[in-house]
Amino acid sequence: MLLIIILVLIEALSLAVLRQHFYIVARTKYYIAIIVHIVLSIWFWVLLTEVTGNNSFFDTQSNIWGIMALAGMITAVILPRIILIVLHFTGRLIRRKSGGHIRWLTNTGLSLGAFIIIVICISTFYGRFNFKYEEVPITINNLHPDLEGIKIIQVSDLHLPAFYHHPHKLQNVIEKINSFKPDLIFNTGDFITIGWREFGRNDTILSKAKGTYGSFAIMGNHDAGTYHPEYTEADLENHRLIMNNLVKASGYKVLNNESVKVRIGDAVIGITGVTTKGRRRHIIHGNIDSAASALDSVDLSILLTHDPNHWTEEIAANHPEIQLCLSGHTHGMQMGILTKKLKWSPAQYIYPHWNGLYYSGGQAHYVNRGLGVLAIPFRIWMPPEITIITLHAGK
C-alpha cells in the first residue's frame, strides 16, 4: 500500500511540474507533454497490475518477463520523474520568496528524463538483441596436431524469459551457430532465472544446435532454483531433476561435477564441468578434484565453470593441468563501454575476469557476456555474445 501511495504521489507531482513549467508559456508543449505522460502512465499501471495480479505459477515465462519489464519501466519512467520532481521543486524552494521556479533546473530534469527514456528504449528493443558473434583465436601450448583449428562455440546465460514473445530470435541464433559448423558446443549455465517453468518449449529450439563431437552444459547458480521465493528443500531437489532433464532435452550432455573424454582423431579432450549454486557473495562451486578425478592422460583439458571468480580465486593457481576454462555469469553487468580500444563495465569491480580472453602462464580463460538479460531487460552498450573459439598451437 505504501508503494502505491508513493507511485500516486509521483504521478501527481510530475503532472504539477508539467503544468507549472509549460502551461502559461508554452501551451502546445504542455499538451504534448501531458499526452506522453498519460501514455507512459497507462503502460506502467497496466504492467504493474498484471504482475501484482499474477495468479499462476511464479516462474512462468510470462510472469518473469513481466517482472523484468516492470523493472525496466521503473527505470525508464519512474526514475526520470523523480529526478524531474527533485530538480523542479528545488528551484521552487530557492525561489520561495520571489515565487516561480528556476526554469533551467526544470529543463535539466526534462532533458535528463528524455535521455534516460531514449537510452532505455534503444537498449531494450535493440541492444538486448544486438547479438555479437565474437571470433576468438586461442593459443594452447603444445596443442596436439589433430586439435589444430578445431572450432568451439560457447553460449552462456540464456535466461530464457528474455526471449518471451521473441522465440524466432533464439531460433535465428541457433541457425547461425550451426552455420559455423562447430566441433564442440559448450553452454556455461543460467538457462533460467527463477524456476524450471521458464524453460517453456525452448528445448525444441535449443536442441537444433549440433556440435560435431557433442554439446555439453553445466548448471549456473540461477539454474539451481535458489531465487524461487516459494521453494522448499524438497522443491529444490525436484527442480534440479527437472532442469537436468530439460537441458538434456535441449541436446546437451549435462556435466554435474563430472568429466567426459572426447576423441578427435588421435587426440583426446578431457571436459570437466562443475556446478554453481548460491547467491553473489555466497556462491558455492562444485569440487574440481572429484569432478576431474576420472581424467588421467588427455591431450587437452577444458573446464566449464559458470562463475569466473571460481577460476581466479581457486582453479588457476591450483590446477595447472587445466589449459582452457570457459565461464559466463557476469553479463558485463549489461552496461558499459565496449569498443576495440576500450572495455569498461561496472562488472570489472566485482569480477577481475569479466569479459573476453585472459592468459595466465600457459592457461587461457574466456568469459562470455551471455545471451539473455537478467533483472532489467536492457543492454546498454554491452551486447549479448556468442563466442566462436578456434584453437591454435603455441610453442
Disulfide bonds with the S-S distance in Angstrom:
none
